[in-house]
Amino acid sequence: MPNVDLMIFGGGIAGLWTMHEASRRGYRCLLLEAFALGSGQTVASQGIIHGGLKYTLQGMMTGSARRIREMPSIWRKSLAGEQLPDLSQTEIRSNNCYLWRTESLSSRLGMFGAKMGLQVVPKNLTPDEVPDILAGCPGSIGRMDEQVISPYSLIQNMADAFPEQIFRYDPTNLKFLHDKNGTLIAVQIHAPDGTPITIQTAAVLLTAGGGNETLLQLANPAATVQQKSIMQKRPLHMALVRGTLPPFNGHCVDGAKTRVTITSDIDCQGRTVWQIGGQVAETGVSMNRRELIEYAARELSASVPGIELNSLEWNSYTVDRAEGATKSGHRPETPQILQDGNLLTAWPTKLALAPQLAEEICERLSEIHVAPTPLDDSWKSELKRLPRPQVALPPWETAVDWVRLDEQFSQREAA
Ligand SMILES: Cc1cc2nc3c(=O)[nH]c(=O)nc-3n(C[C@H](O)[C@H](O)[C@H](O)COP(=O)(O)OP(=O)(O)OC[C@H]3O[C@@H](n4cnc5c(N)ncnc54)[C@H](O)[C@@H]3O)c2cc1C
């Protein structure tokens, strides 16, 4: 019977970064994915390795800003292949993000807050350095050393390191097995031909994003109602636009918010695609697709004056951010870990915080006396019958029915 130290459910950034960190410390890890790797949030995310900008916009050094500002240097070293995990095969979309603002007073204050306490401090650009599409924006325009990565290539890079330890399984045919004291000791899954496979494990980690709640209920049916209300989902309605666009990554600050956050990539046909998030995606949750697209276009033309909207194609996608529950329902300030004996449930809160989450999980393993066992590959043979999961495709590759803004709309905007 296969026997591992840590069984991880869910191959988004949280599960994969933890797998790398735990393996580096000598733990025998196995990761089981129900669908495609990164298919919940990670591949749909904007891939910004935040240095705390968003959390200093109120002019305060919040808990989130303090924790997250350590992250960019960890990522930078991994992306350069200078430390484990080796992320040198991950595509870096940009090594910096632009930062600019609208005319309002609150925007000026927001910019002031953004410059306080950040390790990634924006550098004011000279007029020659300002990209054409931002010419005409009020105030100084900054550039921050905030890296933007391709989440798809990140997941691919991280999964490639474990060709024999990451498998896809059928989540509808899963059992958690306990000993007579109620301690979790094994998991039963099924090979594609229906044969049951039982895997012993010293600890289980749930990093299934929005799937954590269901898994936790299955793993611990005796949990109280209170324990079961552990997760919150905060929806986003993101806009996508493709066509003749320059590669561009940045935030337009408006008060304590980012009015739009733009990241860009190239699709499989060589077209530039912009993902538009920030306040547009928060406010857009109550809108239908058409309303969101029109709203995003208005926001884009107001905040990026040099952009030509005609001929661009638009789309949108909805996605839930899954996090540990907070009393206020707002974003938690730090990664969240729940512990019930040798069962850990975790959410990183942000992609950028995955290194911190992984470190804290490994510390918890030591605290509950789960020790690395000597390396031995014999446990892998029985698992070879399980398939390897794909990496989820980015949202612009799966979106259908792209639309152009009609002439009437463009004229209305021009007026
Ligand atoms: C639109 C958007 C933009 C964002 N932009 C940024 C950003 O720029 N920077 C940043 O730092 N953060 C960003 N975030 C937040 C960040 O994406 C998330 O915090 C992070 O990706 C969560 O990772 P995760 O591994 O916990 O979950 P997920 O990425 O959701 O991964 C969960 C995995 O578990 C699998 N799974 C589900 N159910 C099961 C099951 N029963 N068994 C096994 N596997 C299962 C899923 O298929 C998936 O592979 C963004 C989020 C969104 C939604």
The ligand as an SDF file (V2000), in Angstrom:
LIG
                    3D

 53 58  0  0  0  0  0  0  0  0999 V2000
   -9.5320   37.2140  -11.1480 C   0  0  0  0  0  0  0  0  0  0  0  0
   -8.5050   37.0450  -10.0670 C   0  0  0  0  0  0  0  0  0  0  0  0
   -7.3340   37.7620  -10.1250 C   0  0  0  0  0  0  0  0  0  0  0  0
   -6.3560   37.6180   -9.1190 C   0  0  0  0  0  0  0  0  0  0  0  0
   -5.1830   38.2720   -9.2590 N   0  0  0  0  0  0  0  0  0  0  0  0
   -4.2130   38.0890   -8.3420 C   0  0  0  0  0  0  0  0  0  0  0  0
   -2.9550   38.7240   -8.5090 C   0  0  0  0  0  0  0  0  0  0  0  0
   -2.7220   39.4360   -9.4990 O   0  0  0  0  0  0  0  0  0  0  0  0
   -2.0070   38.5320   -7.5440 N   0  0  0  0  0  0  0  0  0  0  0  0
   -2.2420   37.7550   -6.4380 C   0  0  0  0  0  0  0  0  0  0  0  0
   -1.3490   37.6590   -5.5900 O   0  0  0  0  0  0  0  0  0  0  0  0
   -3.4260   37.1100   -6.2620 N   0  0  0  0  0  0  0  0  0  0  0  0
   -4.4060   37.2500   -7.1910 C   0  0  0  0  0  0  0  0  0  0  0  0
   -5.6020   36.5960   -7.0590 N   0  0  0  0  0  0  0  0  0  0  0  0
   -5.7800   35.6700   -5.9180 C   0  0  0  0  0  0  0  0  0  0  0  0
   -5.1370   34.3240   -6.2390 C   0  0  0  0  0  0  0  0  0  0  0  0
   -5.4320   33.9440   -7.5560 O   0  0  0  0  0  0  0  0  0  0  0  0
   -5.6360   33.2530   -5.2750 C   0  0  0  0  0  0  0  0  0  0  0  0
   -5.4450   33.6640   -3.9420 O   0  0  0  0  0  0  0  0  0  0  0  0
   -4.8680   31.9400   -5.4660 C   0  0  0  0  0  0  0  0  0  0  0  0
   -4.7410   31.6000   -6.8350 O   0  0  0  0  0  0  0  0  0  0  0  0
   -5.6020   30.8040   -4.7540 C   0  0  0  0  0  0  0  0  0  0  0  0
   -4.8790   29.6290   -4.9930 O   0  0  0  0  0  0  0  0  0  0  0  0
   -5.3600   28.2240   -4.4540 P   0  0  0  0  0  0  0  0  0  0  0  0
   -4.3190   27.2460   -4.8170 O   0  0  0  0  0  0  0  0  0  0  0  0
   -5.7830   28.3320   -3.0210 O   0  0  0  0  0  0  0  0  0  0  0  0
   -6.7360   27.9160   -5.2140 O   0  0  0  0  0  0  0  0  0  0  0  0
   -7.0740   27.5760   -6.7290 P   0  0  0  0  0  0  0  0  0  0  0  0
   -6.2070   28.2840   -7.6720 O   0  0  0  0  0  0  0  0  0  0  0  0
   -8.5440   27.8010   -6.8440 O   0  0  0  0  0  0  0  0  0  0  0  0
   -6.7280   26.0350   -6.8660 O   0  0  0  0  0  0  0  0  0  0  0  0
   -7.5410   25.0330   -6.3190 C   0  0  0  0  0  0  0  0  0  0  0  0
   -7.2500   23.7250   -7.0250 C   0  0  0  0  0  0  0  0  0  0  0  0
   -7.9760   22.6810   -6.3760 O   0  0  0  0  0  0  0  0  0  0  0  0
   -8.6340   21.9050   -7.3570 C   0  0  0  0  0  0  0  0  0  0  0  0
   -9.7740   21.2570   -6.7230 N   0  0  0  0  0  0  0  0  0  0  0  0
  -11.0310   21.7490   -6.5170 C   0  0  0  0  0  0  0  0  0  0  0  0
  -11.7900   20.8200   -5.8900 N   0  0  0  0  0  0  0  0  0  0  0  0
  -10.9900   19.7490   -5.6700 C   0  0  0  0  0  0  0  0  0  0  0  0
  -11.1840   18.4880   -5.0310 C   0  0  0  0  0  0  0  0  0  0  0  0
  -12.3570   18.1000   -4.5270 N   0  0  0  0  0  0  0  0  0  0  0  0
  -10.1290   17.6240   -4.9780 N   0  0  0  0  0  0  0  0  0  0  0  0
   -8.9180   17.9820   -5.4960 C   0  0  0  0  0  0  0  0  0  0  0  0
   -8.7000   19.1360   -6.1290 N   0  0  0  0  0  0  0  0  0  0  0  0
   -9.7170   20.0190   -6.1970 C   0  0  0  0  0  0  0  0  0  0  0  0
   -8.9590   22.8990   -8.4550 C   0  0  0  0  0  0  0  0  0  0  0  0
   -9.2190   22.2420   -9.6750 O   0  0  0  0  0  0  0  0  0  0  0  0
   -7.6910   23.7240   -8.4850 C   0  0  0  0  0  0  0  0  0  0  0  0
   -6.6880   23.1200   -9.2610 O   0  0  0  0  0  0  0  0  0  0  0  0
   -6.5860   36.7310   -8.0300 C   0  0  0  0  0  0  0  0  0  0  0  0
   -7.7810   36.0060   -7.9600 C   0  0  0  0  0  0  0  0  0  0  0  0
   -8.7260   36.1480   -8.9710 C   0  0  0  0  0  0  0  0  0  0  0  0
   -9.9880   35.3310   -8.8960 C   0  0  0  0  0  0  0  0  0  0  0  0
  1  2  1  0
  2  3  1  0
  2 52  2  0
  3  4  2  0
  4  5  1  0
  4 50  1  0
  5  6  2  0
  6  7  1  0
  6 13  1  0
  7  8  2  0
  7  9  1  0
  9 10  1  0
 10 11  2  0
 10 12  1  0
 12 13  2  0
 13 14  1  0
 14 15  1  0
 14 50  1  0
 15 16  1  0
 16 17  1  0
 16 18  1  0
 18 19  1  0
 18 20  1  0
 20 21  1  0
 20 22  1  0
 22 23  1  0
 23 24  1  0
 24 25  2  0
 24 26  1  0
 24 27  1  0
 27 28  1  0
 28 29  2  0
 28 30  1  0
 28 31  1  0
 31 32  1  0
 32 33  1  0
 33 34  1  0
 33 48  1  0
 34 35  1  0
 35 36  1  0
 35 46  1  0
 36 37  1  0
 36 45  1  0
 37 38  2  0
 38 39  1  0
 39 40  1  0
 39 45  2  0
 40 41  1  0
 40 42  2  0
 42 43  1  0
 43 44  2  0
 44 45  1  0
 46 47  1  0
 46 48  1  0
 48 49  1  0
 50 51  2  0
 51 52  1  0
 52 53  1  0
M  END
$$$$
